[in-house]
Amino acid sequence: VMLAGTARAQEQRHPLDPLSAQEIELAVTILQQSGTILPSTRLDLIELHEPPKVQVKTDLANGIMHRAAHVLMYDWSSARASEAVVDLGSRRLVSQVILDSREPPTSWLAFARVEEIVRADPRWRPAMERRGITDDEGVGMAPRSKGSSFPGRLVVAGSNAGVIGVSTWVNNPRSREAEKLYLDIDVDLARGTVTKFEDRLPPEVPRGADFFRPGDRRPALKPLSIEQPAGVSFEVRGSKLHWQNWELRFGVHPRRGLELYDIAYRDGDRLRTVLYRASLSEMVAPYGDPEWRSFYPPDEGGRGLARSGTLRPAEHGEDTPPNTVYYPAVTHDSRGNSIEILKAVSIYERDDGLLWRHHDEARRARALVLTTFHTVDNYDYQLSWIFRMDGTIEVEAVLTGVINSYDTGRQRDGRPVVDGSSLSHVLVAPRVAGPIHQHFFSYRLDFDVDGERNSVVEMNTATIPPTSKRSSDEWFAAQATVLKRERDARRDIEMAFSRWWKIINPEVVTDLGQHPGYELRPGHNTMPHAGPRSAVRRRFGFIDHHLWVTAYSPDELYAGVRFFGVDYVAEGLPRWVQANREIANRDVVIWYTLGVTHLPRPEDWPIMPAHRAGFALIPFGFFTQNPAMDVPRPHPWN
Ligand SMILES: [Cu+2]
């Protein structure tokens, strides 16, 4: 019994598991006791100090667990950003580094500081009450940097004079648009005080219409029941998930959101590794309407996908099916308090259409979905990892929520769009313009196909040129090219060659004499349309290409920038690949940029219908036949 219990405890914990609430609090306590955290210090990120892959494997083999926290912080009174590593086992401060920046490391920390200062001012609550707002949680506040656009400089270098304007609005989900609060507020970020507070509420405040039009509902549909009377077919112990032949772990990171690690497939009596780790690494949304403003929010890096308020709990039976099982996540606020979000990760099985069919024999597919919901100001994202019975992993980003908009003053378009028009915005409602923009997601995929040493092969399909033997022009073939160096591995989708990529293990040969591999199959994608000298292209150069391949390095986690306070031109992928490291038959990391170009439609208003984007990881020669031939009949829900 003891042994079984130990084995179970072993299986429940993993060196890559996110910090628990106790670990977050312990890290903060150690930093307070060592004098590293002052009363004016705020905590930007409290995360697992990620051990290198080699240490993770050694620790797992030896059944030991090193736990350390990495903490990124900013002291508002001295305008100093620093990072520290705390060993949680020995309860020691291991290292502290002052960063070469006077700026807060993320816009989130500046948002949190503004909210903290304004909410503590005695004039705030009466001003809210005058507006009929009793719960100010839905009130948005943003630092309005004077003379530069977000994400710009907040603190003037070399000075503590951090006086800044504050924009305020109500995030009323039932209102047509974010309502202005008519408050003129300046705060001193360094001193933590409000220096100006003017209430400019006009006698008649325009209110938006109700989004959901409750009196105007269509008739309800007949019931469709989704039930699993015998329970779900997956099992979760700690961070470990088993479903069908899949074994993987999942956790939530304050910045990166849902992360998967140790993804493996049980193939007979062998447990075969596929991915060491997979997560979103950055996202950025450049806006292109010259009549609006220059704006390219990095919602993952700048705000964080799971920091205070951005990770939204699921609503039972509405955003996921009723057979969903919910799992909590732990994140933290800027004072270092841990926050538990219940229903943070939704896991459910869903009917997945046809698995395979021939003549009178067929099998029904089931998929396992791991999903999270995020609200970043106006926009909403659903980020999913979908596991299939045929060995496929589908990665999906769903975009919904409220588009950014501005008031044109025009009730309607003067003339319909005609031939030759150039559109940088669309009137989506009377007076409301939706500016053109793009969404880019960078996924970091640390493949370990049957082991660490992998290669990436580009596949280009083209006509075989006629020869003297074969004069016909009807032959075509897929040409394989191994990507050998990082700088040659900046690649784009090419329709003319039906281009795709395959991640193989060149040291393993299957019974068919092939290298086991996984295909990265792009879905719909896009290229950046801001020019190459634009701020967004210089700062987030990862959007220049759909595929990047790098040699594994434990510090290289963010395709864009690690911290925003430092001068962040050409950080991340564009900088790393200048080293031009070898990538053939190495431990490699694949980075895929998924893009959506969004010219808003009237149908995107007031709340945008869910728009799906994604790509798939599909076994190609990983198995020696269809791995789902063994699915029993009749279909698996009976
Ligand atoms: Cu959009």
Boltz pocket constraint, residues with backbone or C-beta under 6 A from the ligand:
constraints:
  - pocket:
      binder: B
      contacts: [[A, 399], [A, 403], [A, 437], [A, 439], [A, 598]]
      max_distance: 6.0
